[in-house]
Amino acid sequence: MKSQKVFKRHVNELQSIFSFLKGNWNELNVKDGVQMEMQLSVEELFMNMVRHNSSADGDIEVLVERKEDKIMISLCDFEEVPFDITKAEEIDFEEYFKQKKFGGLGLHLVKELMDEIKFNHSDGISTITMTKQM
């Protein structure tokens, strides 16, 4: 089963994305804990695309797919200069707290919650695919 939908590049789209995901969860029989982890990860990645790729004017596509006992969600976005989240630096929490920083933990959280994250960039389109065991 595969389902996809395109969303405007705007924070107001989050509720529509959550509704889209919820419809898929019901159809795919996804456990509550997995639903929350996937939704939190989608929210983080979508908001990063909105905030950090504001020069792009295209929409963001979300694709949900189930293969055997895995659920995969892909977010596709136009990026002239790709940002591969799989290569983002690990956080040194001791240093992070010493500097009294706040924010910037979202990608780390996504990496911790998901079983696998893949990044692909082709023809100006970046695709981030997250996989979670059901």
C-alpha positions as CSV (number, residue, x, y, z in Angstrom):
1,M,0.0,0.0,0.0
2,K,1.3,3.4,-1.0
3,S,-0.3,6.8,-0.3
4,Q,1.0,10.3,-1.2
5,K,-0.1,13.9,-0.9
6,V,1.4,17.3,-1.7
7,F,1.3,20.0,0.9
8,K,2.0,23.8,0.7
9,R,5.3,25.0,2.2
10,H,3.7,26.6,5.2
11,V,3.4,25.8,9.0
12,N,-0.4,25.9,8.7
13,E,-0.2,22.6,6.7
14,L,0.8,20.6,9.8
15,Q,-2.8,19.8,10.7
16,S,-3.5,18.6,7.2
17,I,-0.4,16.4,7.3
18,F,-1.4,14.9,10.6
19,S,-4.9,14.1,9.2
20,F,-3.2,12.5,6.2
21,L,-1.0,10.4,8.4
22,K,-3.9,9.4,10.7
23,G,-5.8,8.1,7.7
24,N,-2.8,6.0,6.8
25,W,-2.3,4.7,10.3
26,N,-5.8,3.4,10.4
27,E,-5.6,1.7,7.1
28,L,-2.1,0.2,7.8
29,N,-2.9,-0.8,11.4
30,V,0.1,1.1,12.9
31,K,0.6,0.9,16.7
32,D,0.1,4.1,18.7
33,G,3.7,4.4,19.8
34,V,5.0,4.1,16.3
35,Q,2.4,6.6,15.1
36,M,3.6,9.2,17.6
37,E,7.3,8.7,16.7
38,M,6.6,8.9,13.0
39,Q,4.4,12.0,13.4
40,L,6.9,13.8,15.5
41,S,9.7,12.9,13.0
42,V,7.5,14.1,10.0
43,E,6.7,17.3,11.9
44,E,10.4,18.0,12.5
45,L,11.5,17.4,8.9
46,F,8.6,19.3,7.4
47,M,9.3,22.3,9.6
48,N,13.0,22.2,8.8
49,M,12.1,22.2,5.1
50,V,9.8,25.2,5.6
51,R,12.2,27.2,7.8
52,H,15.6,26.3,6.2
53,N,14.6,26.1,2.6
54,S,12.5,29.2,2.4
55,S,13.8,30.3,-1.0
56,A,12.1,27.3,-2.6
57,D,8.5,28.0,-3.7
58,G,7.4,24.5,-4.5
59,D,5.2,22.2,-2.5
60,I,6.4,19.4,-0.3
61,E,5.3,15.8,-1.0
62,V,4.7,13.3,1.7
63,L,4.6,9.6,0.8
64,V,3.6,6.8,3.2
65,E,4.3,3.2,2.3
66,R,4.2,-0.2,4.1
67,K,6.5,-3.0,3.1
68,E,6.0,-6.2,5.2
69,D,6.5,-5.1,8.8
70,K,8.0,-1.7,8.1
71,I,6.4,1.7,7.6
72,M,8.3,4.2,5.4
73,I,7.6,7.9,5.1
74,S,9.3,10.0,2.5
75,L,9.3,13.8,2.3
76,C,10.3,15.3,-1.1
77,D,11.4,18.9,-1.5
78,F,13.1,21.0,-4.1
79,E,16.6,22.0,-3.0
80,E,19.2,23.7,-5.1
81,V,21.8,23.1,-2.4
82,P,21.0,19.7,-0.8
83,F,21.3,19.1,2.9
84,D,21.8,15.5,3.7
85,I,20.5,15.0,7.2
86,T,22.2,11.6,7.5
87,K,25.5,13.5,7.5
88,A,24.5,16.0,10.2
89,E,27.0,16.1,13.0
90,E,26.3,14.2,16.2
91,I,25.6,16.3,19.2
92,D,28.1,16.5,22.1
93,F,25.5,16.9,24.9
94,E,28.1,17.8,27.5
95,E,29.3,20.7,25.3
96,Y,25.7,21.6,24.3
97,F,24.6,22.0,27.9
98,K,27.8,23.9,28.8
99,Q,27.1,26.5,26.2
100,K,23.5,26.7,27.5
101,K,22.2,26.2,24.0
102,F,18.6,25.5,23.2
103,G,17.1,24.2,19.9
104,G,18.9,22.3,17.2
105,L,18.0,18.9,18.7
106,G,15.3,18.0,16.2
107,L,17.5,16.1,13.7
108,H,19.1,14.2,16.5
109,L,15.7,13.2,17.8
110,V,14.6,12.0,14.4
111,K,17.7,9.9,14.1
112,E,17.1,8.3,17.5
113,L,13.4,7.6,16.8
114,M,13.7,6.0,13.4
115,D,15.3,2.7,12.5
116,E,16.7,4.0,9.3
117,I,17.0,7.3,7.4
118,K,18.0,7.6,3.8
119,F,18.7,10.7,1.8
120,N,18.7,11.1,-2.0
121,H,19.1,14.1,-4.2
122,S,18.4,14.0,-7.9
123,D,17.4,16.6,-10.4
124,G,17.0,19.3,-7.7
125,I,14.7,17.1,-5.6
126,S,15.8,16.0,-2.1
127,T,14.0,13.0,-0.6
128,I,14.3,11.9,3.0
129,T,13.0,8.5,3.7
130,M,12.4,7.3,7.3
131,T,11.8,3.7,8.1
132,K,10.3,2.3,11.3
133,Q,9.7,-1.3,12.3
134,M,6.1,-1.9,13.1
